[in-house]
């Protein structure tokens, strides 16, 4: 039997002093209120009210039971209000992880803007290129780039990114512009952590092995080398877009440009997406597009 059954009706009668007034308060029939209270008394094996034709008053047992029930209902009301407050005014801790450069340059400023909107929020932000285990680390959200490997997670596509092969005017003046993928072998290619660059040719993905004088696990380092005329580079748009716009870098091999990669928000599928996390995901999706 449900231990809560009849409690709300009992409290309403105790506070209104009338079964009829209690029924109006609760929006149910007087007969239903009376039935629930009788069932409660039967379950407790105690008389809770003195009933006369003129009034309803609590027995001594009823007084004691009322005090406890009132505290419980107040606590339940406070709990519901706390959830409502969380939904309307996000608060508490958010733990987020993102790739180092993309997180630092693109995500971090947006997170700071988000925190500015919700002063009751706290945030722990980890920048790392390692694939953080969201369950073990207790992270609420991860930002991931490109193809997703972990199918056990839920994901929302936030935006797209595109890779560009480009070089400075000085490099192009000295070494020319490559017009085909085979010509890359004759150029100094600035390497990142991979030994190949990704392209699309005749609708098929191609990985072209590249070589050059410089390799680095930092996109910023490779960008600086490209700006100084040291070679061709393949980097995402968030690195090179301002320099392509200013003309400091020239895009090459655009006919072979790989298809757009996704920027994802990732969170555990077995964890309910809390209002504050959902609000953040929606915020990022809005401002990343």
C-alpha angles and dihedrals in degrees: 000000000000108000090206094057111118096006097107091047092048093051092047092052091046092052098040096039090221138079090216094052090046091053091053091049093050096038095236134107123282089237091057092050091050092047093050093049092049090051090049092051090049091051092049092041087224136109109240102179140039106220126201131160090259106040149001120227134178122256119225089263089047091053092054093044091048093054091054095043092049090055091049093049091046089052091049091049090050091050092051091047090051090055090047090051091051090053096046099034112027114219141162132049128331118191114199136173130195140166111282105248099028090045094048097045103032113015101038096060090050091049090052090051089050092051089051089059094049112039094180092064124097123198138200111194122189120193112201139137090216118101102251117211102236095201097049094041095044091232116165095202141010128197111217132183129214126351117007118233102183111074092179090076130080114237139194121195108234103176145326132259130196132207119230130196107210146152140191123267089248093056092047091048091054101036108020131232119294111234099183137032091247090062091065089082088068094054135078102248118196105227129213125188093307128072092219143048123228123238142162119232124177089344094307129109115244131190111206118198111230136191137192148142097275134051125172139163090224123086090200091057092050091047091053091050091051092049089052092055098252098131151308118305136194111210138152120267095256089067101043108024096095092049094047088052093049093046094241088119127037121211116234135191092018090159088064097045113143119242119268118282122219131244108216138198107213128194136162114277093216093056119081110242101246119220092250093052092046090049091052093047091051090047092052092046090052097050100035092059 
